[in-house]
Structures are given as structure tokens and as C-alpha cells.
Amino acid sequence: MTGIMPHPRITGAIRYTSKKPELLDQERGRENFAFTRHASGAVTLQAHCEIEEPRPTVMRDILYSIDAEGRPMDCQIRLSLDDEYLGSGWVRFDHATGMAECESHGPTIGRLRQAMPIPDGLDGFGTHPIVGDGYLTRCMDLSKGPHRRLIKVLLPSPDHRGATPPMLALVTITLEYVGEAERTVPAGTFACRHFRFVDEGAMGGNQHPPYDMWVTADADSIFVCGGVGGYMQTWYELVSLTR
């Protein structure tokens, strides 16, 4: 047979645990993911996420594609809250016209359509799976060495757990490249880059606590481990990886 083009694929799983004293190191959720690289250089991410603590529980499925230039192309999202349908949506980025659009539905919002200009200097689309957070760090210029800068990201939900029906929201947050370090997790030992998200713009209860993460120091940028402080007290570890 001729004309068959193999597609490089990476699959893995992340375990969610708690750092709250009363739930220390107890499993609170999980995530299964897959990256598929297309012949064009585009990448498609699939992720299934389950959050069991804190309640209400959240289940999320996403299918997200990024073009060869690292720009968001489209994303499909479906969410359940306490095992009941919360909402689903489709987001598309048209870089030729400079527009982003979202078609979504949910019991609390009905049928919704949004259209907005793609913001100048957009650094990416935050899909909410943990592995997507790691991939987003590719927007940092590592040639500058350790540094921090404000990044501009569109989200399908401004909620810290992404637990609202899909709607476009623009956020800015500080992303810091801390440096390189080796980390060992159940999936193995990896040379990593250490990044930190710091929410310096939001005020009060809407401020996201500092979020440290270690991502593979290679072209794949796979999330290895990390955690969120403050009121969230969460930890995440890569437990399996197949390339």
C-alpha cells in the first residue's frame, strides 16, 4: 500500500491530587490526553478531564487544533457539572479575516453566538486541560533566559476550573520562565523547563493563585508536574507517557 502518511502521536495521563491538609495527596481527578501532529505542522490536542474535588464535579472533553505557526484554529468543548450537561461549544479562529467566533449552548445560556476581532498580540487559547496549560508556555522566548511577561489569552471560560458554558473571554496573566530543572514523576525522569503563572491583574476572589509547572525541555512541551497554591492547593503529575 502506498501513499500512507504516519502521524506522530503522543498519549499520556495526568493524576490530580490535593495538597489540602485534610486531603493530603489524595486523588481528586485525572486527565487523559493525546497530541497528533499533522503533515502540515499543525497539532491537534484531545483531552478528557475529570475533577472530583472540590464539588461540584466537572467533566470536560476538548478537541483543539493549532496551526503550523502555533496559532489557534478551532476547538470543540463539552462540559458536565455534577454529571449533568453544562454546555457545549465550538470556537473558530479565522486569521485571514482576523475574527474569532463561538457557537455554544447550555441550559443556563440557551443558544449563543459570539463574534469578536482576534486581539492583537494574542498568545494563545486556554482550553483548561492541564496538558494545554503546559503547551501554552511555548509562547515564551527562551532565548531571553529567565524572565516574565504579560501574556494575552482567550478562554472558553474565565472560571478557574472552566466550569461554565463555553463563551469567549479575554484575560491577561503574567507568565514567568524560571529556569531548567530535572523532575521525576511516575511516568519517568525528565529534563524540564520551570514556568510560573502569576495573576497580578485580577483583584479579590477572582485572582488566580500562583501556578508553578514543569514542562519537558523539548519540542513537545509536555506537562510533567505542577501545582496551584492559595485557596486551590492542587498538584498534578504525569503518570504515563507514550511517544
N, C-alpha and C positions, 0 to 999 in steps of 0.2 A: 504494500500500500504506500502511495506517495502523497506528498502534499500535507502530511500531518505535522502541525506545529505544536510542540510541547509548551505548556505554560508553567513556568516555575511557580511553586505554591508553598506557602509556609502555613502550618497549622499549629495551634497551641491552646493551652488553657491557663487561666489565672485564678487563683483562690483568693477570696475576700475574707479577711479576718478582722476582729475588733481589738483595739487597744484600750477600751474602757475597762477600768479595774474589775467591775463585776462580770465582764465577758472576756477577760484577757485571753487572746489567741484563739478564741472560739470562731469557727467558721460562720460567716454571716452572708455568704453569697458566692457566686462563681461566674466565670466568663469563658466561653469557647470562641475562638476566632480563626479566621483564615485570610491570608493575603494571596491574591492571584495577580501575577504580572503578565500583562498583555504584550504582544509583539510590538505594539506602538510605543511601549514605555509606560502606558497607563497602568494604574494599580487599582484593584477592586478589593475592598475590605468587607468581609461578612463577620458579624459578631452577634452572639446570643448571650445576654446578661441577666442574671437573677440576683436581686438584693432582698434579703430576708430580714435584715435588721439595719436601721430601725424600721418599724412598721409605719405606714402600710407597706407591704411588699411591692416590689417593682420588677416587672419582666420586660425586657427590651430586645427587639430584633432589628438590626440595621443592615443595609446593603449600600455601600458607599463607594463611589469611583472618583479617582483623581487622575488628571491627565498627565502627559509626559513632562509637562512643565511644573508639576506639583500643584496645579490649581484644581479646586473642587469642580466636579462635573455634575453629579446628581446623587441623591440619597433617598432611599426608602426607609421608613421608620414605622414600627408598630409597637404600642405600649399597652401593658396591663397593669392595673393597680389593685392590689388585694385579689388578684386573679380575675378581675372584671375588666372588660375592654375600656381603655382610657382614651385611645385615639390612634390614628394612623395618618401618615402624610408622605408626600413626595416633594422633594426640593430639587430644583434645576438651576444651574448657572449657565447663562448664555454670555460668554466672554466676547462674542462678536458684537452684541448689542449693549453689553455692559449691564445686563439686568439679571436679577435673581428672582425666582418665583417659587411659591409654596402653595400646594393644594392639600388641604387637610380636613379631617373630620373627627369629631368626638362628641360624646353625649352632652358635654357642657358647652361646646362651641358650635355645634351643628356643622354645616359645610362652610369652609372658609377658604378664600383665595387671597394671597398676598403677592404683590409685585413691588420690587424696590431696586434702585440702582445698586450695583455691586460697589461697596465702599472703596474709595481709593486706598491703596496700600493694604488691602485685605491680606492677612497672613494665613488664613485657613478657615475651615469649617469644623466646629467642635461637635462631634457626634455623640459624646458622653461615654461610650465604652472606654475602659481603662487603656486598652491597647491603642485606641485612637488618640488618647492624650499623649502617649509616648511618641506616636508618629508625627504629631503636630510640632514637636520640638525641632523638626527638620528646618523650620523657618529661621533658626538661629544661624548666624555667620560664625562658624567655629574658628575661622582664621583670625578673629579678633581676640581669641583667648577668652578666659573667664570674664563675663560682663553680663549686664542686664539691660533690657529694653522693654518698652511698652509694645505689646502686640495687639492687633485688631482682629477679632474673630466673630464670625456669625455662628449662632447656635440655634438648634431647633427648640430649645427651652432654656430660659435663664435660671430655672430651679437647679439647686446644687446637685440633685440626683437626677435631673432631667425628667422629673415625674409630672409633666404637664402635656396636654395635647400639642403636637408639633406646630410651632409658629416661629417665624424668623425673629431673632433678637440679636442686636449688635452689642458686643461687650469689648472692653479693653482691660487687659490684665498684664502685670509685669511678669516676664519670663526671664529667669537668670540661668546662665550656663555657669555651673560651679567649678567643674573640672572633671578629671578622669579618675576612676576607681574600679577595682575588681569586686564583683559581688557573687556570692554563692547562694543559690536557691535550690529548691527540689529539682528543677529542670537542669541544673548544672552550674558551672562556674563561668562567668562571662566578663570580658573586658567591657566596661560601661562608661557612659558619659552621665554625669550627675546634673540634673536640671531642677529648678525650683520655681513654681508658680506663686506669686505674691499678689494678693488683691489689695492694691493701695488706693484704688479709686472709690470703691463702694463704702458705705457707711452703715454702722449699726448691725442689725441682724442679717443684712443682705451681703455682708462681707464674707468672702470665701476664705477659710483658714489656709495658712501656708501649706503647700503641697509639694513634697520632695519626691523625685522619681529618678531611677537609674535605668538607662536605655542602652541597648547594645551599641558598642562603638564601631559600627559598620554601616553599610548602605541600607540595611533592612530596618534599623531603628525600632527594634522590638522591645517593648516594655519588659523589664526584668523584675523590678520590685520598687516599692514606694509607699508612701502613706501621707495622710492628711491629719493635721493636728487640730487644735481648737476644740469646738464642740463635737466634731465628727469622730475623731480618734479611730481612724481606719488604717488598715495595712493590706497590701496586695503583693502577691508573689507568683511568679511564673512557675507552674508545676509540671508542665510538659511542653516540648517544642520539637517539631519535625520540619526540617527544611528539605 
